[in-house]
Amino acid sequence: MFCRGMRLFLAAALGIALAAPSPAAPQKQSSAPLARPASAGAQQATQTTLLVDTRDVNGRTEANLFLAVSGADGLPATGSISLLDSGKPLAGFTLDPQGQANQVLELAPGNHNFSAVYMGDATHLSSKSEVTPVAAQSPATAGFSVAIAPATLSLAQGQSGSAVVSVTPVNAALLASPMFVTISCSGLPDQSACTFTPENIEIPIGATAAINSTMVLATANGSQRGSNALLRRDARPVAWAVFPGVLALAGLAFGARRRRYLGRIMLLALLALVTMLGTTACNPLYNYYNHGPLPNLPTPAGNYTIQIAAQSSNGVTASTQYTSLALTVTAASQ
């Protein structure tokens, strides 16, 4: 506390010196009119485009997806876009600075009707692409497909949200034993976490119905505990700033009368000051033990694409299916 008082005293002296009035040149009054803030325009209409290119990969159908959103002025849009299959959410993506998103998905066997829905933002309206029909062949081995709903989430810092991950068996009648699938996520922003309940899913032999897992995404709002605790402990900072100043003035007065001893006294005083600073409030460990750790950081605001992986293994080879969730993190309201 003493060292903080000395710092406050020096800061106060420097502030007084800087605040001393100085002659200022007369300012010429501008005759230009004050600029007025531009009024916000209406949201622009958008156009969403979806292109699907399929190919056969070892008896399974893989789709290369290209999604793009542009405004009425031709400029790219920002935000999140959701991929639907016959009206049901399948995956979500975050648009890049060019207003585009690319993704590769392995399709479940059967007929699909894909469409993309742009969610809109502060300056763009939402829009939907045309429906694109796609037929996927049935593989000769057992497997599964994965989807997520909703495909987009918008959370303020400190909030949490949930989505349902659906794992649908494919040719489970060909299984020799139950299949176990582990779900995980990647691509999370800093200061956030995801959990799945359950994290491991069992697909029984002959199963046809989808098996669900609940995904919970949690963000952080940050903490101000460190600074608040410091303010509460130091109730009279001005008094502690005056105390070292009085000692300094007394030392100068004594030195004026005893100049031959001034050098030795100042050396001893400096040694005592350094020793005190190392064993009191200026010591980093003292600060940590008495005032706590630094405040926690919030989850950075922005748009993120969270990749969801569902992986199974028979002990020899592993099979992994992917989907994605578009996450928007906004600043917490004060």
N, C-alpha and C positions, 0 to 999 in steps of 0.2 A: 504494500500500500504506500510505503514511503517513496519507493522508486516511481510509482505512478504520480505521486504528488510532485516530485521533482520534474517529471515530464510535463505535467500540467503547468507548473510554474514557468518553465522555459517556453512552452507554447504560448502562455499568456503574455510573456514579455515580447516574444516575436510578433504576436498579434497586435500589441500596442504600437510597436514600431512601424509595422506595415500600415496600421490604420491612421497614422499621423497625416493630417491634411497636406496636400501638395497642390501647387497651382496647376490648374487644368486649362487646357486650351479651350476657348469658346467653341461650342458646337454649333454648326450650321444647321438650322432647322430645314428638314427636307420638305419640299413642296409636293412630293409625289403622294398620291392617295394611298391609304393603308390597304394592303392586300387582304382580300377576303378569302376564307377557306372555300375550296371548291365543294359544291354539294355532291353528295354521293349519288351516283347514277343508279338506275334500275338494274336488276340482275339480267344478265344476257342469256339468251337461249343457247342451248348446246346441242351438239350432235355426237352420238356415241357410235363407234364402229367396232365390230367384232369379226375377226377372221380366224377360222379354225382349219388347221392343216393336220390330217391324220396320217399315221404310218403304222406298219406292222412291226412289232418288236418281240421276237420269240413267241409268236402266237397270241400276243396281246396287242390291243390297239392303244397307241399313244397319240395324244393331241398336242400340237403346238398352238398356243393361243396368242393372238395379238389383239390388244384392246387400245383404243385411242379415243380421246374426247377433245373436241375443239369448240370454242365459243363462236358466236355469230360474227365476231370480227376476225375470225380465222386464227386467233391466238390460242395456244394450248391452255387447258383448264388444269386445276390442281384439286387434290383431295383423294377420295376413295371410290372404288368401283367394285361392284359385286357381280360374280358370275352365277347365273341361275341355270338349272337343268329342269325343264318343264315347270318353271315357276318356283322351284325349291332352291334355296341357297346351296352352292357347292363350294365356293372359295371367294376370298376377297383380296384385293390388291390395292396398293398405293401408287398413284400416278407419278411418273418421274417428271423432271422439269419440262420435258417435251410433251407432257400430257398423254404418255403412253405406258403400257405395262405388257410384259411378256412372261409367259408361264408355260411349263410343260406338265401335263397331267396324264396319268394312265387311267383309261376309262373302264368302267364296269361294263360287262357284256350287255348287249341290247341296244335299243334305239334311244337317242338323246335329242333333246330340243334345247339348244343353248341360246342364252341371251345375256346381255350385259346391261347392268343398271348403274348409271352414274348418280352418286348421292347428292351432288351439288356442293357449292361453297358460298362464301359471302358475296361473290360477284357473279356466280353462274347458277343457272337453274338445273335441276336434275333432268335426265333424259334416258331413254332406253333404246338399245339397238334392235335391229330386226332379228327374228328367230332363225337360227342356223341348225338344221337337222343333221345329225351325225349317227351312223350305225357302227357299233363296235362288235367285233367278233368275240366268240366265247373261247377262252383258252382250254387246253386239254388237261390242265392241272388245277389244283385247289389254290385259292388265294382270297383276296378281299379288296374292297375299295373303301375310301375314306372321304367324308364330307364334313362341313362345319356350318352351323346356323346359330345366330346370324353370322354373316360373313364379314360384317363391319362393326366396329365398336368405337364410340367416342366417349372418352373419360376425362374429367378434370383432374388435375394433380391432387393426389390423396384419395381418389375414388377407386373402386374396383368394379369389375363387370364380369359376366359369365357368358359362355357359349356352349353349345352341345356338339361334341365330336361324335359322328356316327360311323361305325365300322360295319360294313355290309359284307357278309360272306359271299364268296364266289366259288361254285362247285365244291361246297363243303362235303357233299356226299362222297367225294373221292378221298377224303382224309382217312388216314389209317389210325390216327389218334387226335385228340383235341388240339387245336392250334391256339397258341398264346401270343397276344399282340401287346407290345409296350408303346405307349404314347408319350411323346415329348415335344418340346417347342424350342425354337431358336430365333435369333433376330430381335430379342427384346431390347428396348431402350434401357439406359442406365437407371438405377434406382427403381426397378420394377421386377416382378416375379410372376410365374405362372404355375399353377398346380392342376392336377387332373384327378378326378374321383369317379371311378377307379383309374389308376394309372396302368394297370395290366388287365387285359380283357381276354376271356376264354371263348373261343369259337368251337362249339360242340360239333361232333360229326353229324352231317346232314342239315345243319342250321341254314336257314334262309333269311330270317328277319335280322334287321340291323340291331347292333348292340351299341348303347350310348355311354359316353363318358362326359362328365361336366368339367369344363375348363374354366378356371377362375383367374382373371388377370388383375393384379393389384399394382397401383402406382403410389408414389410417395409425394407428400406435400412439403417436406422439409421441416426443420425444427429451429426455433430461435432460443432454445434453453440457455446456450452458453452466454449470449449477450445479456439476456434478462437477469441471469444469476449474478453477473458482474455488476449490473446497475444496482441490484438490491444490496449487495455487500458493501458498496462504496456509497454511503449516504451523504457524506460531507467532503466531496473532492476539493472544494475551494479551501477549506481549512488546512488540508494536507498540502496544498500548493503554497500557502503562505509560510508554513513552518520552515521548509528548506530555504525560502527566501530570507527569512529573519536570520537564520544561521549564517547565510552567505554575507549579509550586511554586517553582522557582528564580526565575522572573520576579517573583513576589509578594514573595519575600524581598529581592530587590535593590531593588524599588520601595519597600519600607518604609524603606530607608536612603537612597535617592536619589529622594525624591518629586518633586523639581522636574524631574527628567529622565524621570519615568515616562510622561508623556503622549507625549513624542517617541519614546521606545523602543517603546511599545505601537503607535504609528502605523506605525513602520518594520516592526515584527514582523507587523502585519496586512497591510501591503503585500507583504511577502515570502511570507506564507502564501497570499495570493490568487494570486500569480504561480506558486507551486509547484503549487497545486491545478489551475491551468489547463494545466500542462505535464507532469503526471505521471498517476497512476492515476485521478484524478478527472475527467480529460478523457474525454468519450464515445468519441472515436476511439481513444484509448489502450485503453480498456476493450474495445472491439470487436476491435482488432488482437491483444490479448494474451489475451483470454478467449473469443473467438468469438462467434457470433450467439446470440440467445435460443433456448431450446428450441423444437422443432417441436410444433405442436398435434396432438392425435389427432382422428380422425373422430368427430363427436358421436354418442353412442349414441341410438338411436331407430328408428322405422319410416318407411320412405320408399317412394314409388312412382316407379320409374324408367321413363320413357317411351322406347320404342324406335321410331325413325322409319326407314322404308325409302322412299327417294325416287328416282324416275326422271324423266328429261326427254328430250323429243325435239327440244329446241332452241327450242320455242315454248311448250309448256305442260308443267307438272310434275305428276306424280301421286305422292301420298304416302300410304302405309299405316302404321298404328300398331298397336303392341301394348305391353304394359307388364310390368314385373317388380317384385314386392314384395320390398324389401330390408329386413332387420332387422339393425341393428348393435348389438352388445352390448359392454360394457366388457371390456377385456382382463384376464385373470386375473393377479394379482400373484405 
